[in-house]
């Protein structure tokens, strides 16, 4: 049977996380993508061009405009009978909708997979990534969230899938969209950035955080991140937090300045391609995962690095 990937989008653009899920789905069978939204025909067209996609299903309706899980879940369940697997990106949206779909189908959800072993067997991290569990499911339909950083993104062009339009499911009255408060940021989005500069509690204040790290991020065209300790201390906003309880990232380059390397932080960034750690504590755990480590005072080392760039 085919595999259904639930597209993440804003009714205008297909989000990059969807491409990573397509790569995971391609290991399981023919890949179909569901684009559910309002006036999202352009997104359906983008999805049809993704390499490896056999069909795009487009559901359009006012109830689907904002991606509410209560409205999206019935739409997915209506299609579930034709699929052996239903895959979501392990993002806030995917984690919100997948459990509802699994509950409606009366199956167990498989969360945050990092590898596909076979059609019924998958790997997923546990204990903050310190162990990998191999899980097997006998459910007829497997509802899965996919850790995007564990799979290469499928090519966004090269495909020529047919687009099939289906009726939108009945609107759910259990929730309604009220409004959004979206943070504006001129920098790349953290989970999609190729370079990330992150700071920890050692920076001491929000003023120092911006004074020391912003010039480096500007030079590199990087996104800014932070450890949980820095966020809890008020040095950086919540949406900058990298880690198990924040955002999982895997950029080409991750620079950690003044971050000791707590387990929950390492779980969110240790898949980065190149990790550079700057810390004056030679015993800091961050050095155990770093490709390049600099034992130095970050307040001297980072400005020197900026000058060199």
C-alpha positions as CSV (number, residue, x, y, z in Angstrom):
1,X,0.0,0.0,0.0
2,X,0.9,3.6,-0.3
3,X,2.3,5.9,2.4
4,X,0.6,9.2,3.2
5,X,2.7,12.2,4.2
6,X,0.9,15.2,5.8
7,X,2.3,18.4,4.3
8,X,3.2,21.3,6.6
9,X,2.6,24.6,5.0
10,X,1.2,28.1,5.4
11,X,-1.2,28.0,2.5
12,X,1.4,29.6,0.3
13,X,4.6,27.7,0.7
14,X,5.5,24.1,1.4
15,X,7.6,23.9,4.6
16,X,11.1,22.3,4.3
17,X,10.2,19.7,7.1
18,X,7.9,18.0,4.6
19,X,10.8,17.2,2.3
20,X,12.6,15.3,5.1
21,X,9.4,13.3,5.8
22,X,9.1,12.4,2.1
23,X,12.6,10.9,2.3
24,X,11.6,8.7,5.2
25,X,8.3,7.7,3.5
26,X,10.1,6.7,0.3
27,X,11.7,3.8,2.3
28,X,8.2,2.4,2.9
29,X,6.4,2.5,-0.4
30,X,4.7,4.9,-2.9
31,X,4.5,8.4,-1.4
32,X,1.3,10.4,-1.5
33,X,1.1,13.9,0.1
34,X,-1.9,15.4,1.6
35,X,-2.1,19.2,1.3
36,X,-5.0,20.4,3.5
37,X,-5.7,24.1,3.7
38,X,-7.6,27.0,2.2
39,X,-6.6,28.5,-1.2
40,X,-3.6,26.2,-1.0
41,X,-3.6,25.1,-4.7
42,X,-0.1,26.7,-5.1
43,X,1.2,24.5,-2.2
44,X,-0.3,21.4,-3.9
45,X,1.5,22.3,-7.1
46,X,4.8,22.7,-5.2
47,X,4.2,19.3,-3.6
48,X,3.6,17.7,-6.9
49,X,7.1,18.7,-8.0
50,X,8.8,17.0,-5.1
51,X,11.0,14.1,-6.3
52,X,9.7,10.7,-5.4
53,X,6.0,11.8,-4.9
54,X,3.5,9.7,-6.8
55,X,0.3,11.6,-6.0
56,X,-0.8,14.8,-4.2
57,X,-4.2,14.9,-2.5
58,X,-5.6,18.5,-2.1
59,X,-8.3,19.2,0.4
60,X,-9.5,22.8,0.4
61,X,-11.9,24.4,2.9
62,X,-12.3,27.2,5.4
63,X,-12.0,24.8,8.4
64,X,-8.5,23.8,7.2
65,X,-7.2,27.3,6.8
66,X,-5.2,27.4,10.0
67,X,-4.1,23.8,10.4
68,X,-6.2,23.2,13.5
69,X,-5.6,19.6,14.7
70,X,-9.3,19.2,15.5
71,X,-10.2,19.9,11.9
72,X,-7.2,18.2,10.2
73,X,-7.5,14.9,12.0
74,X,-10.9,13.9,10.6
75,X,-9.6,14.8,7.2
76,X,-6.7,12.4,7.5
77,X,-8.8,9.7,9.1
78,X,-11.2,9.8,6.1
79,X,-8.3,8.9,3.8
80,X,-6.6,6.5,6.2
81,X,-8.1,3.3,4.8
82,X,-6.0,3.5,1.7
83,X,-2.7,3.8,3.5
84,X,-0.4,1.5,5.5
85,X,1.5,4.4,7.1
86,X,0.7,8.0,7.9
87,X,3.7,10.2,8.4
88,X,4.0,13.7,10.0
89,X,7.0,15.9,10.6
90,X,7.9,15.9,14.3
91,X,7.1,19.7,14.6
92,X,4.7,21.5,16.8
93,X,1.9,20.9,14.2
94,X,2.7,17.3,13.6
95,X,2.9,16.5,17.3
96,X,-0.4,18.2,17.8
97,X,-2.3,16.3,15.0
98,X,-0.7,12.8,15.0
99,X,-2.0,11.7,18.5
100,X,-5.5,12.7,17.5
101,X,-5.3,10.7,14.3
102,X,-3.9,7.7,16.2
103,X,-6.6,7.9,18.8
104,X,-9.4,8.1,16.2
105,X,-7.9,5.1,14.4
106,X,-7.4,3.2,17.7
107,X,-3.7,2.6,17.0
108,X,-0.5,3.3,18.8
109,X,1.5,6.3,17.7
110,X,5.2,5.9,16.9
111,X,7.0,9.1,17.8
112,X,10.1,10.8,16.5
113,X,11.6,8.1,14.4
114,X,15.2,8.5,13.2
115,X,15.5,5.4,11.0
116,X,13.3,3.0,9.0
117,X,14.4,-0.6,9.5
118,X,11.5,-2.2,7.7
119,X,7.8,-1.6,7.0
120,X,6.9,-2.4,10.7
121,X,10.1,-1.6,12.5
122,X,11.7,1.8,13.3
123,X,14.3,3.4,15.5
124,X,13.7,6.3,17.8
125,X,15.9,8.0,20.4
126,X,15.1,7.7,24.2
127,X,16.7,9.0,27.3
128,X,17.6,12.4,25.7
129,X,19.2,10.6,22.7
130,X,21.5,8.5,24.9
131,X,19.9,5.3,23.7
132,X,18.2,4.2,20.5
133,X,15.0,2.0,20.9
134,X,14.0,-0.3,18.1
135,X,10.2,-0.4,18.0
136,X,7.9,-2.7,16.0
137,X,4.2,-2.2,15.3
138,X,1.5,-4.7,14.3
139,X,-1.1,-2.0,13.7
140,X,-2.8,-2.1,10.3
141,X,-2.2,1.7,9.9
142,X,1.0,3.1,11.4
143,X,0.9,6.7,12.6
144,X,4.4,8.1,12.8
145,X,6.1,11.4,13.5
146,X,9.5,11.8,11.8
147,X,12.5,13.6,13.2
148,X,13.5,15.7,10.1
149,X,17.1,16.1,11.1
150,X,17.6,12.3,10.7
151,X,16.7,12.2,7.0
152,X,18.0,14.1,4.1
153,X,15.5,16.4,2.4
154,X,14.0,15.1,-0.8
155,X,14.6,17.3,-3.9
156,X,11.9,20.0,-4.2
157,X,12.0,19.7,-8.0
158,X,12.1,16.9,-10.5
159,X,8.7,15.3,-9.7
160,X,5.6,15.3,-11.7
161,X,2.9,13.9,-9.5
162,X,-0.8,14.2,-10.3
163,X,-3.0,16.4,-8.1
164,X,-6.3,14.9,-6.9
165,X,-8.9,17.1,-5.2
166,X,-11.0,15.8,-2.4
167,X,-13.8,17.3,-0.4
168,X,-12.9,18.9,2.9
169,X,-14.1,17.0,5.9
170,X,-16.9,18.4,8.1
171,X,-15.9,21.3,10.3
172,X,-15.1,20.5,13.9
173,X,-16.9,22.7,16.5
174,X,-14.5,21.7,19.3
175,X,-12.1,24.5,18.6
176,X,-11.9,27.7,16.5
177,X,-9.1,30.0,15.3
178,X,-8.9,33.2,17.3
179,X,-5.6,34.8,16.2
180,X,-1.8,34.5,15.9
181,X,1.0,36.4,17.4
182,X,4.0,35.6,15.2
183,X,7.5,36.7,16.2
184,X,9.2,38.6,13.4
185,X,12.8,37.7,12.7
186,X,15.2,38.9,10.0
187,X,17.4,35.8,10.6
188,X,16.9,32.3,9.1
189,X,14.4,30.2,11.0
190,X,16.2,28.1,13.6
191,X,15.2,24.6,12.4
192,X,16.0,25.4,8.8
193,X,19.2,27.4,9.3
194,X,22.5,26.1,7.8
195,X,24.5,28.0,10.4
196,X,23.5,28.5,14.1
197,X,25.3,30.5,16.8
198,X,24.1,29.6,20.2
199,X,24.9,31.1,23.6
200,X,24.6,29.8,27.2
201,X,24.2,31.0,30.7
202,X,27.9,32.1,30.8
203,X,27.0,35.2,28.8
204,X,25.6,36.6,32.0
205,X,22.8,38.9,30.6
206,X,20.6,39.5,27.6
207,X,22.7,42.6,26.8
208,X,25.9,40.6,26.7
209,X,24.2,37.9,24.7
210,X,23.3,40.3,22.0
211,X,26.5,42.3,22.2
212,X,28.8,39.3,21.9
213,X,26.9,36.9,19.6
214,X,24.9,39.1,17.3
215,X,28.1,40.4,15.4
216,X,29.2,36.8,14.8
217,X,25.8,35.7,13.6
218,X,25.6,38.7,11.3
219,X,29.1,37.9,9.8
220,X,28.0,34.3,9.2
221,X,24.4,34.9,8.1
222,X,23.5,32.6,11.0
223,X,20.4,32.0,13.2
224,X,20.7,32.7,16.9
225,X,20.0,29.9,19.4
226,X,20.3,29.5,23.1
227,X,20.6,26.8,25.8
228,X,17.7,26.2,28.2
229,X,19.6,27.8,31.0
230,X,20.1,31.0,29.0
231,X,16.4,31.1,28.1
232,X,15.3,30.4,31.6
233,X,17.5,33.3,32.8
234,X,15.9,35.6,30.3
235,X,18.9,36.2,28.1
236,X,17.1,34.9,25.0
237,X,13.5,34.3,23.9
238,X,11.8,30.9,24.2
239,X,11.8,30.3,20.4
240,X,15.6,30.4,20.4
241,X,15.9,27.4,22.7
242,X,17.8,24.4,21.3
243,X,17.4,21.1,23.0
244,X,15.1,18.2,23.9
245,X,12.6,20.6,25.3
246,X,13.3,23.2,22.6
247,X,14.0,22.8,18.9
248,X,15.9,19.9,17.3
249,X,18.5,21.3,14.8
250,X,21.1,19.8,12.5
251,X,22.8,22.7,10.7
252,X,26.0,22.5,8.6
253,X,27.7,24.5,11.3
254,X,26.8,24.9,15.0
255,X,28.8,27.3,17.2
256,X,28.2,26.9,21.0
257,X,29.6,29.7,23.0
258,X,29.5,29.4,26.8
259,X,27.3,26.3,26.7
260,X,28.4,23.6,29.1
261,X,26.5,20.8,27.2
262,X,23.7,19.5,29.4
263,X,22.2,16.2,28.1
264,X,19.0,17.9,27.0
265,X,20.9,20.5,25.0
266,X,23.1,17.9,23.3
267,X,20.0,15.9,22.3
268,X,18.9,18.9,20.3
269,X,22.1,19.7,18.3
270,X,24.5,16.7,18.3
271,X,23.4,15.8,14.7
272,X,24.9,19.0,13.4
273,X,27.5,18.4,10.7
274,X,30.3,20.5,12.3
275,X,30.2,21.5,16.0
276,X,32.4,24.3,17.3
277,X,32.5,24.7,21.1
278,X,34.0,27.8,22.9
279,X,34.2,27.3,26.7
280,X,36.7,28.1,29.4
281,X,35.9,24.9,31.3
282,X,38.1,22.1,29.9
283,X,35.7,19.5,31.5
284,X,32.5,20.9,29.8
285,X,30.5,18.0,28.2
286,X,30.0,20.0,25.1
287,X,33.6,19.2,24.1
288,X,32.7,15.5,23.9
289,X,30.5,16.1,20.8
290,X,32.5,19.0,19.3
291,X,34.5,18.7,16.1
292,X,36.5,21.8,17.1
293,X,36.9,22.9,20.7
294,X,38.4,26.2,22.0
295,X,39.2,26.4,25.7
296,X,39.0,30.1,26.1
297,X,37.0,33.0,27.5
298,X,34.2,33.6,25.1
299,X,34.2,37.4,25.8
300,X,37.7,37.5,24.3
301,X,37.5,34.7,21.7
302,X,34.2,35.6,20.0
303,X,35.2,39.2,19.2
304,X,38.5,38.0,17.9
305,X,36.7,35.5,15.7
306,X,34.5,38.3,14.4
307,X,37.5,40.4,13.6
308,X,39.1,37.5,11.7
309,X,36.0,37.0,9.6
